[in-house]
Amino acid sequence: QVQLAESGGGLVQAGGSLRLSCAASGSIFSILIMGWYRQAPGKQRELVASITSGGNTNYADSVKGRFTISRDNAKNTVYLQMNSLKPEDTAVYYCHALQVPLHLNYWGKGTLVTVSS
């Protein structure tokens, strides 16, 4: 079992920055990929960014150049630095972890990010 606890959401003006954090606990040694998804009202949940245990990253086209995902293995924490925020970035952001070898998916409870224009 893996538990994920997000923090760092809030209200920010367009052009501003926020940093989300996700602390993992439990069977963390078997986590292959960690990442962030988001879900805006009336829309499907979508991948924002992910990072493997080896440090390889992947980003949605809509956030490339603005968001940066990083991982502190010593703290079992993954971060999402969000710069140049736009109103369309408004969503609930969920932390995700993929555990091997059974490929089990774990989700945090989500943190709301609101970007005002």
N, CA, C and O atoms as a GROMACS GRO file, in nm:
protein
  468
    1GLN      N    1   0.084  -0.120   0.000
    1GLN     CA    2   0.000   0.000   0.000
    1GLN      C    3   0.087   0.125   0.000
    1GLN      O    4   0.194   0.129   0.061
    2VAL      N    5   0.039   0.224  -0.070
    2VAL     CA    6   0.107   0.354  -0.078
    2VAL      C    7   0.007   0.461  -0.041
    2VAL      O    8  -0.106   0.460  -0.090
    3GLN      N    9   0.047   0.553   0.043
    3GLN     CA   10  -0.036   0.668   0.078
    3GLN      C   11   0.031   0.794   0.022
    3GLN      O   12   0.152   0.811   0.031
    4LEU      N   13  -0.052   0.881  -0.035
    4LEU     CA   14  -0.003   1.004  -0.096
    4LEU      C   15  -0.073   1.123  -0.033
    4LEU      O   16  -0.196   1.124  -0.020
    5ALA      N   17   0.005   1.224   0.007
    5ALA     CA   18  -0.051   1.343   0.069
    5ALA      C   19  -0.003   1.466  -0.005
    5ALA      O   20   0.116   1.496  -0.005
    6GLU      N   21  -0.097   1.538  -0.068
    6GLU     CA   22  -0.062   1.657  -0.146
    6GLU      C   23  -0.074   1.782  -0.060
    6GLU      O   24  -0.148   1.786   0.039
    7SER      N   25   0.000   1.884  -0.100
    7SER     CA   26  -0.012   2.015  -0.039
    7SER      C   27   0.035   2.119  -0.139
    7SER      O   28   0.103   2.086  -0.237
    8GLY      N   29  -0.001   2.244  -0.115
    8GLY     CA   30   0.051   2.353  -0.195
    8GLY      C   31  -0.046   2.420  -0.290
    8GLY      O   32  -0.009   2.517  -0.356
    9GLY      N   33  -0.168   2.372  -0.298
    9GLY     CA   34  -0.264   2.438  -0.385
    9GLY      C   35  -0.309   2.571  -0.329
    9GLY      O   36  -0.275   2.607  -0.216
   10GLY      N   37  -0.386   2.645  -0.409
   10GLY     CA   38  -0.436   2.773  -0.362
   10GLY      C   39  -0.480   2.861  -0.475
   10GLY      O   40  -0.497   2.816  -0.589
   11LEU      N   41  -0.499   2.988  -0.444
   11LEU     CA   42  -0.544   3.088  -0.541
   11LEU      C   43  -0.426   3.175  -0.581
   11LEU      O   44  -0.352   3.226  -0.496
   12VAL      N   45  -0.409   3.193  -0.710
   12VAL     CA   46  -0.300   3.275  -0.760
   12VAL      C   47  -0.347   3.351  -0.883
   12VAL      O   48  -0.436   3.305  -0.955
   13GLN      N   49  -0.289   3.467  -0.907
   13GLN     CA   50  -0.324   3.544  -1.026
   13GLN      C   51  -0.252   3.488  -1.148
   13GLN      O   52  -0.147   3.424  -1.136
   14ALA      N   53  -0.309   3.512  -1.263
   14ALA     CA   54  -0.246   3.470  -1.388
   14ALA      C   55  -0.105   3.526  -1.396
   14ALA      O   56  -0.081   3.642  -1.363
   15GLY      N   57  -0.012   3.442  -1.440
   15GLY     CA   58   0.128   3.480  -1.447
   15GLY      C   59   0.206   3.445  -1.322
   15GLY      O   60   0.329   3.453  -1.320
   16GLY      N   61   0.137   3.406  -1.217
   16GLY     CA   62   0.202   3.372  -1.091
   16GLY      C   63   0.252   3.229  -1.088
   16GLY      O   64   0.248   3.157  -1.188
   17SER      N   65   0.301   3.191  -0.970
   17SER     CA   66   0.361   3.059  -0.952
   17SER      C   67   0.307   2.990  -0.827
   17SER      O   68   0.267   3.055  -0.730
   18LEU      N   69   0.307   2.859  -0.832
   18LEU     CA   70   0.276   2.776  -0.716
   18LEU      C   71   0.363   2.652  -0.721
   18LEU      O   72   0.407   2.611  -0.828
   19ARG      N   73   0.389   2.593  -0.605
   19ARG     CA   74   0.459   2.465  -0.600
   19ARG      C   75   0.375   2.365  -0.523
   19ARG      O   76   0.338   2.388  -0.408
   20LEU      N   77   0.345   2.255  -0.589
   20LEU     CA   78   0.273   2.146  -0.525
   20LEU      C   79   0.372   2.042  -0.474
   20LEU      O   80   0.476   2.018  -0.535
   21SER      N   81   0.338   1.982  -0.361
   21SER     CA   82   0.420   1.875  -0.304
   21SER      C   83   0.333   1.752  -0.282
   21SER      O   84   0.214   1.763  -0.253
   22CYS      N   85   0.395   1.636  -0.295
   22CYS     CA   86   0.325   1.510  -0.269
   22CYS      C   87   0.420   1.419  -0.194
   22CYS      O   88   0.522   1.374  -0.248
   23ALA      N   89   0.386   1.391  -0.070
   23ALA     CA   90   0.468   1.303   0.014
   23ALA      C   91   0.412   1.162   0.010
   23ALA      O   92   0.293   1.141   0.036
   24ALA      N   93   0.497   1.066  -0.021
   24ALA     CA   94   0.456   0.927  -0.028
   24ALA      C   95   0.500   0.852   0.098
   24ALA      O   96   0.608   0.877   0.152
   25SER      N   97   0.416   0.761   0.142
   25SER     CA   98   0.450   0.677   0.256
   25SER      C   99   0.396   0.536   0.230
   25SER      O  100   0.313   0.516   0.141
   26GLY      N  101   0.444   0.441   0.306
   26GLY     CA  102   0.402   0.302   0.286
   26GLY      C  103   0.506   0.227   0.207
   26GLY      O  104   0.626   0.238   0.234
   27SER      N  105   0.462   0.151   0.108
   27SER     CA  106   0.552   0.066   0.029
   27SER      C  107   0.619   0.147  -0.081
   27SER      O  108   0.602   0.118  -0.200
   28ILE      N  109   0.693   0.247  -0.042
   28ILE     CA  110   0.748   0.342  -0.139
   28ILE      C  111   0.861   0.284  -0.221
   28ILE      O  112   0.892   0.335  -0.329
   29PHE      N  113   0.924   0.177  -0.173
   29PHE     CA  114   1.038   0.121  -0.245
   29PHE      C  115   0.997   0.064  -0.379
   29PHE      O  116   1.081   0.045  -0.467
   30SER      N  117   0.870   0.035  -0.395
   30SER     CA  118   0.822  -0.029  -0.517
   30SER      C  119   0.753   0.068  -0.612
   30SER      O  120   0.687   0.026  -0.707
   31ILE      N  121   0.767   0.196  -0.587
   31ILE     CA  122   0.704   0.295  -0.675
   31ILE      C  123   0.790   0.314  -0.798
   31ILE      O  124   0.908   0.346  -0.788
   32LEU      N  125   0.730   0.295  -0.915
   32LEU     CA  126   0.802   0.310  -1.041
   32LEU      C  127   0.791   0.452  -1.096
   32LEU      O  128   0.891   0.513  -1.133
   33ILE      N  129   0.670   0.502  -1.099
   33ILE     CA  130   0.644   0.634  -1.156
   33ILE      C  131   0.558   0.714  -1.058
   33ILE      O  132   0.466   0.661  -0.997
   34MET      N  133   0.591   0.841  -1.044
   34MET     CA  134   0.505   0.934  -0.972
   34MET      C  135   0.471   1.049  -1.064
   34MET      O  136   0.548   1.084  -1.154
   35GLY      N  137   0.355   1.106  -1.042
   35GLY     CA  138   0.317   1.214  -1.131
   35GLY      C  139   0.200   1.295  -1.078
   35GLY      O  140   0.148   1.272  -0.969
   36TRP      N  141   0.161   1.391  -1.161
   36TRP     CA  142   0.049   1.478  -1.130
   36TRP      C  143  -0.052   1.474  -1.244
   36TRP      O  144  -0.017   1.483  -1.362
   37TYR      N  145  -0.176   1.460  -1.207
   37TYR     CA  146  -0.287   1.470  -1.299
   37TYR      C  147  -0.373   1.588  -1.253
   37TYR      O  148  -0.361   1.634  -1.140
   38ARG      N  149  -0.458   1.635  -1.341
   38ARG     CA  150  -0.551   1.739  -1.302
   38ARG      C  151  -0.687   1.716  -1.368
   38ARG      O  152  -0.699   1.654  -1.473
   39GLN      N  153  -0.788   1.768  -1.300
   39GLN     CA  154  -0.924   1.757  -1.352
   39GLN      C  155  -0.996   1.889  -1.331
   39GLN      O  156  -1.018   1.934  -1.218
   40ALA      N  157  -1.031   1.951  -1.443
   40ALA     CA  158  -1.106   2.076  -1.440
   40ALA      C  159  -1.255   2.044  -1.441
   40ALA      O  160  -1.294   1.935  -1.483
   41PRO      N  161  -1.338   2.136  -1.396
   41PRO     CA  162  -1.483   2.110  -1.394
   41PRO      C  163  -1.536   2.073  -1.531
   41PRO      O  164  -1.510   2.143  -1.630
   42GLY      N  165  -1.608   1.963  -1.538
   42GLY     CA  166  -1.667   1.919  -1.662
   42GLY      C  167  -1.571   1.853  -1.758
   42GLY      O  168  -1.610   1.821  -1.871
   43LYS      N  169  -1.448   1.831  -1.717
   43LYS     CA  170  -1.349   1.770  -1.805
   43LYS      C  171  -1.295   1.641  -1.745
   43LYS      O  172  -1.310   1.615  -1.625
   44GLN      N  173  -1.232   1.561  -1.831
   44GLN     CA  174  -1.171   1.438  -1.784
   44GLN      C  175  -1.038   1.466  -1.716
   44GLN      O  176  -0.972   1.566  -1.742
   45ARG      N  177  -1.001   1.375  -1.629
   45ARG     CA  178  -0.869   1.386  -1.564
   45ARG      C  179  -0.762   1.366  -1.670
   45ARG      O  180  -0.771   1.277  -1.754
   46GLU      N  181  -0.658   1.450  -1.664
   46GLU     CA  182  -0.551   1.441  -1.762
   46GLU      C  183  -0.415   1.444  -1.695
   46GLU      O  184  -0.398   1.501  -1.588
   47LEU      N  185  -0.319   1.381  -1.761
   47LEU     CA  186  -0.182   1.381  -1.712
   47LEU      C  187  -0.122   1.520  -1.729
   47LEU      O  188  -0.134   1.582  -1.835
   48VAL      N  189  -0.056   1.568  -1.624
   48VAL     CA  190   0.016   1.694  -1.632
   48VAL      C  191   0.165   1.667  -1.649
   48VAL      O  192   0.228   1.721  -1.740
   49ALA      N  193   0.221   1.584  -1.561
   49ALA     CA  194   0.363   1.553  -1.566
   49ALA      C  195   0.389   1.427  -1.485
   49ALA      O  196   0.317   1.397  -1.390
   50SER      N  197   0.493   1.354  -1.524
   50SER     CA  198   0.531   1.235  -1.450
   50SER      C  199   0.682   1.223  -1.446
   50SER      O  200   0.754   1.282  -1.527
   51ILE      N  201   0.730   1.144  -1.349
   51ILE     CA  202   0.874   1.123  -1.335
   51ILE      C  203   0.896   0.980  -1.288
   51ILE      O  204   0.828   0.932  -1.197
   52THR      N  205   0.991   0.912  -1.352
   52THR     CA  206   1.021   0.775  -1.316
   52THR      C  207   1.120   0.770  -1.200
   52THR      O  208   1.177   0.872  -1.160
   53SER      N  209   1.140   0.651  -1.146
   53SER     CA  210   1.236   0.634  -1.039
   53SER      C  211   1.377   0.668  -1.086
   53SER      O  212   1.464   0.702  -1.005
   54GLY      N  213   1.399   0.660  -1.217
   54GLY     CA  214   1.529   0.695  -1.271
   54GLY      C  215   1.544   0.841  -1.309
   54GLY      O  216   1.650   0.885  -1.353
   55GLY      N  217   1.436   0.917  -1.291
   55GLY     CA  218   1.443   1.060  -1.316
   55GLY      C  219   1.397   1.105  -1.453
   55GLY      O  220   1.406   1.223  -1.486
   56ASN      N  221   1.347   1.013  -1.535
   56ASN     CA  222   1.295   1.052  -1.665
   56ASN      C  223   1.160   1.121  -1.648
   56ASN      O  224   1.074   1.076  -1.571
   57THR      N  225   1.142   1.231  -1.720
   57THR     CA  226   1.020   1.311  -1.705
   57THR      C  227   0.937   1.313  -1.832
   57THR      O  228   0.987   1.292  -1.942
   58ASN      N  229   0.809   1.340  -1.814
   58ASN     CA  230   0.715   1.351  -1.925
   58ASN      C  231   0.616   1.461  -1.890
   58ASN      O  232   0.570   1.471  -1.777
   59TYR      N  233   0.583   1.546  -1.990
   59TYR     CA  234   0.493   1.658  -1.966
   59TYR      C  235   0.382   1.663  -2.071
   59TYR      O  236   0.401   1.624  -2.186
   60ALA      N  237   0.268   1.712  -2.030
   60ALA     CA  238   0.163   1.744  -2.126
   60ALA      C  239   0.210   1.863  -2.208
   60ALA      O  240   0.281   1.950  -2.157
   61ASP      N  241   0.172   1.867  -2.335
   61ASP     CA  242   0.214   1.977  -2.421
   61ASP      C  243   0.171   2.112  -2.366
   61ASP      O  244   0.241   2.212  -2.383
   62SER      N  245   0.058   2.116  -2.300
   62SER     CA  246   0.002   2.242  -2.252
   62SER      C  247   0.083   2.304  -2.138
   62SER      O  248   0.067   2.422  -2.107
   63VAL      N  249   0.171   2.226  -2.075
   63VAL     CA  250   0.247   2.280  -1.962
   63VAL      C  251   0.398   2.282  -1.987
   63VAL      O  252   0.474   2.331  -1.903
   64LYS      N  253   0.441   2.230  -2.100
   64LYS     CA  254   0.585   2.228  -2.130
   64LYS      C  255   0.642   2.368  -2.129
   64LYS      O  256   0.584   2.461  -2.187
   65GLY      N  257   0.755   2.382  -2.063
   65GLY     CA  258   0.819   2.512  -2.054
   65GLY      C  259   0.770   2.597  -1.939
   65GLY      O  260   0.831   2.700  -1.907
   66ARG      N  261   0.660   2.557  -1.875
   66ARG     CA  262   0.605   2.633  -1.763
   66ARG      C  263   0.609   2.554  -1.633
   66ARG      O  264   0.631   2.612  -1.526
   67PHE      N  265   0.588   2.423  -1.640
   67PHE     CA  266   0.586   2.338  -1.521
   67PHE      C  267   0.711   2.251  -1.517
   67PHE      O  268   0.764   2.212  -1.621
   68THR      N  269   0.756   2.223  -1.396
   68THR     CA  270   0.870   2.134  -1.378
   68THR      C  271   0.839   2.034  -1.267
   68THR      O  272   0.803   2.072  -1.156
   69ILE      N  273   0.855   1.906  -1.299
   69ILE     CA  274   0.836   1.802  -1.198
   69ILE      C  275   0.973   1.757  -1.148
   69ILE      O  276   1.067   1.744  -1.226
   70SER      N  277   0.981   1.733  -1.019
   70SER     CA  278   1.107   1.686  -0.962
   70SER      C  279   1.076   1.590  -0.847
   70SER      O  280   0.964   1.582  -0.798
   71ARG      N  281   1.179   1.520  -0.807
   71ARG     CA  282   1.158   1.413  -0.708
   71ARG      C  283   1.275   1.415  -0.609
   71ARG      O  284   1.391   1.418  -0.649
   72ASP      N  285   1.243   1.412  -0.482
   72ASP     CA  286   1.344   1.402  -0.376
   72ASP      C  287   1.329   1.264  -0.314
   72ASP      O  288   1.241   1.242  -0.231
   73ASN      N  289   1.414   1.172  -0.355
   73ASN     CA  290   1.400   1.034  -0.308
   73ASN      C  291   1.426   1.022  -0.158
   73ASN      O  292   1.369   0.935  -0.092
   74ALA      N  293   1.513   1.108  -0.105
   74ALA     CA  294   1.543   1.102   0.038
   74ALA      C  295   1.420   1.137   0.123
   74ALA      O  296   1.402   1.086   0.233
   75LYS      N  297   1.334   1.226   0.068
   75LYS     CA  298   1.214   1.269   0.139
   75LYS      C  299   1.089   1.199   0.088
   75LYS      O  300   0.979   1.223   0.136
   76ASN      N  301   1.107   1.110  -0.012
   76ASN     CA  302   0.992   1.040  -0.071
   76ASN      C  303   0.885   1.138  -0.116
   76ASN      O  304   0.766   1.116  -0.094
   77THR      N  305   0.929   1.244  -0.178
   77THR     CA  306   0.838   1.352  -0.216
   77THR      C  307   0.860   1.390  -0.362
   77THR      O  308   0.972   1.392  -0.411
   78VAL      N  309   0.750   1.419  -0.429
   78VAL     CA  310   0.756   1.469  -0.565
   78VAL      C  311   0.695   1.610  -0.565
   78VAL      O  312   0.599   1.637  -0.494
   79TYR      N  313   0.753   1.696  -0.646
   79TYR     CA  314   0.711   1.835  -0.652
   79TYR      C  315   0.666   1.870  -0.794
   79TYR      O  316   0.710   1.809  -0.892
   80LEU      N  317   0.579   1.970  -0.801
   80LEU     CA  318   0.541   2.026  -0.930
   80LEU      C  319   0.551   2.177  -0.917
   80LEU      O  320   0.468   2.242  -0.853
   81GLN      N  321   0.654   2.232  -0.977
   81GLN     CA  322   0.671   2.378  -0.980
   81GLN      C  323   0.595   2.431  -1.100
   81GLN      O  324   0.622   2.393  -1.214
   82MET      N  325   0.500   2.518  -1.074
   82MET     CA  326   0.414   2.572  -1.179
   82MET      C  327   0.438   2.721  -1.192
   82MET      O  328   0.409   2.798  -1.100
   83ASN      N  329   0.491   2.762  -1.306
   83ASN     CA  330   0.517   2.903  -1.335
   83ASN      C  331   0.429   2.952  -1.449
   83ASN      O  332   0.372   2.872  -1.523
   84SER      N  333   0.418   3.082  -1.462
   84SER     CA  334   0.339   3.143  -1.569
   84SER      C  335   0.201   3.081  -1.577
   84SER      O  336   0.154   3.043  -1.684
   85LEU      N  337   0.137   3.073  -1.464
   85LEU     CA  338   0.006   3.006  -1.458
   85LEU      C  339  -0.098   3.083  -1.537
   85LEU      O  340  -0.097   3.205  -1.545
   86LYS      N  341  -0.188   3.006  -1.596
   86LYS     CA  342  -0.297   3.061  -1.678
   86LYS      C  343  -0.431   3.020  -1.616
   86LYS      O  344  -0.439   2.921  -1.544
   87PRO      N  345  -0.536   3.095  -1.645
   87PRO     CA  346  -0.668   3.056  -1.592
   87PRO      C  347  -0.707   2.914  -1.631
   87PRO      O  348  -0.776   2.845  -1.556
   88GLU      N  349  -0.663   2.869  -1.748
   88GLU     CA  350  -0.698   2.733  -1.791
   88GLU      C  351  -0.624   2.625  -1.714
   88GLU      O  352  -0.651   2.506  -1.732
   89ASP      N  353  -0.531   2.665  -1.628
   89ASP     CA  354  -0.464   2.568  -1.540
   89ASP      C  355  -0.548   2.539  -1.416
   89ASP      O  356  -0.514   2.451  -1.336
   90THR      N  357  -0.656   2.612  -1.398
   90THR     CA  358  -0.744   2.591  -1.283
   90THR      C  359  -0.801   2.450  -1.286
   90THR      O  360  -0.862   2.408  -1.384
   91ALA      N  361  -0.781   2.378  -1.176
   91ALA     CA  362  -0.825   2.239  -1.168
   91ALA      C  363  -0.792   2.184  -1.030
   91ALA      O  364  -0.721   2.247  -0.951
   92VAL      N  365  -0.844   2.067  -1.002
   92VAL     CA  366  -0.797   1.989  -0.887
   92VAL      C  367  -0.680   1.906  -0.936
   92VAL      O  368  -0.690   1.833  -1.034
   93TYR      N  369  -0.569   1.916  -0.867
   93TYR     CA  370  -0.448   1.843  -0.903
   93TYR      C  371  -0.431   1.723  -0.811
   93TYR      O  372  -0.436   1.734  -0.689
   94TYR      N  373  -0.411   1.607  -0.874
   94TYR     CA  374  -0.399   1.482  -0.801
   94TYR      C  375  -0.260   1.424  -0.817
   94TYR      O  376  -0.205   1.420  -0.927
   95CYS      N  377  -0.204   1.381  -0.706
   95CYS     CA  378  -0.078   1.308  -0.710
   95CYS      C  379  -0.108   1.162  -0.742
   95CYS      O  380  -0.208   1.106  -0.696
   96HIS      N  381  -0.020   1.100  -0.820
   96HIS     CA  382  -0.038   0.962  -0.863
   96HIS      C  383   0.091   0.884  -0.845
   96HIS      O  384   0.200   0.938  -0.864
   97ALA      N  385   0.077   0.758  -0.810
   97ALA     CA  386   0.194   0.669  -0.801
   97ALA      C  387   0.159   0.534  -0.862
   97ALA      O  388   0.050   0.481  -0.840
   98LEU      N  389   0.253   0.482  -0.937
   98LEU     CA  390   0.237   0.349  -0.997
   98LEU      C  391   0.333   0.254  -0.928
   98LEU      O  392   0.454   0.277  -0.927
   99GLN      N  393   0.279   0.149  -0.871
   99GLN     CA  394   0.358   0.055  -0.792
   99GLN      C  395   0.377  -0.074  -0.872
   99GLN      O  396   0.283  -0.128  -0.931
  100VAL      N  397   0.500  -0.120  -0.872
  100VAL     CA  398   0.531  -0.246  -0.937
  100VAL      C  399   0.555  -0.354  -0.830
  100VAL      O  400   0.582  -0.319  -0.716
  101PRO      N  401   0.545  -0.486  -0.864
  101PRO     CA  402   0.528  -0.537  -1.000
  101PRO      C  403   0.384  -0.554  -1.046
  101PRO      O  404   0.359  -0.590  -1.161
  102LEU      N  405   0.288  -0.528  -0.957
  102LEU     CA  406   0.149  -0.551  -0.993
  102LEU      C  407   0.085  -0.435  -1.070
  102LEU      O  408  -0.031  -0.443  -1.108
  103HIS      N  409   0.162  -0.329  -1.091
  103HIS     CA  410   0.111  -0.209  -1.160
  103HIS      C  411  -0.017  -0.158  -1.095
  103HIS      O  412  -0.120  -0.141  -1.161
  104LEU      N  413  -0.010  -0.134  -0.965
  104LEU     CA  414  -0.121  -0.078  -0.891
  104LEU      C  415  -0.112   0.074  -0.892
  104LEU      O  416  -0.004   0.131  -0.878
  105ASN      N  417  -0.227   0.138  -0.909
  105ASN     CA  418  -0.231   0.283  -0.913
  105ASN      C  419  -0.282   0.339  -0.781
  105ASN      O  420  -0.381   0.290  -0.727
  106TYR      N  421  -0.214   0.440  -0.730
  106TYR     CA  422  -0.256   0.508  -0.608
  106TYR      C  423  -0.276   0.656  -0.637
  106TYR      O  424  -0.206   0.715  -0.719
  107TRP      N  425  -0.374   0.715  -0.567
  107TRP     CA  426  -0.408   0.856  -0.587
  107TRP      C  427  -0.415   0.929  -0.455
  107TRP      O  428  -0.458   0.874  -0.353
  108GLY      N  429  -0.373   1.055  -0.458
  108GLY     CA  430  -0.396   1.142  -0.346
  108GLY      C  431  -0.538   1.195  -0.350
  108GLY      O  432  -0.614   1.165  -0.443
  109LYS      N  433  -0.574   1.272  -0.249
  109LYS     CA  434  -0.711   1.325  -0.241
  109LYS      C  435  -0.731   1.447  -0.329
  109LYS      O  436  -0.844   1.486  -0.356
  110GLY      N  437  -0.623   1.507  -0.374
  110GLY     CA  438  -0.632   1.622  -0.463
  110GLY      C  439  -0.616   1.754  -0.390
  110GLY      O  440  -0.650   1.767  -0.272
  111THR      N  441  -0.564   1.852  -0.462
  111THR     CA  442  -0.549   1.987  -0.409
  111THR      C  443  -0.593   2.085  -0.517
  111THR      O  444  -0.557   2.071  -0.634
  112LEU      N  445  -0.672   2.184  -0.478
  112LEU     CA  446  -0.732   2.276  -0.574
  112LEU      C  447  -0.636   2.389  -0.607
  112LEU      O  448  -0.579   2.454  -0.518
  113VAL      N  449  -0.619   2.411  -0.736
  113VAL     CA  450  -0.542   2.525  -0.786
  113VAL      C  451  -0.638   2.614  -0.866
  113VAL      O  452  -0.702   2.570  -0.961
  114THR      N  453  -0.647   2.739  -0.825
  114THR     CA  454  -0.734   2.835  -0.893
  114THR      C  455  -0.649   2.951  -0.941
  114THR      O  456  -0.579   3.016  -0.863
  115VAL      N  457  -0.657   2.977  -1.072
  115VAL     CA  458  -0.581   3.086  -1.132
  115VAL      C  459  -0.681   3.190  -1.180
  115VAL      O  460  -0.764   3.163  -1.267
  116SER      N  461  -0.672   3.309  -1.124
  116SER     CA  462  -0.764   3.417  -1.160
  116SER      C  463  -0.705   3.502  -1.272
  116SER      O  464  -0.583   3.521  -1.281
  117SER      N  465  -0.792   3.554  -1.355
  117SER     CA  466  -0.746   3.635  -1.469
  117SER      C  467  -0.737   3.783  -1.432
  117SER      O  468  -0.700   3.866  -1.516
   0.00000   0.00000   0.00000
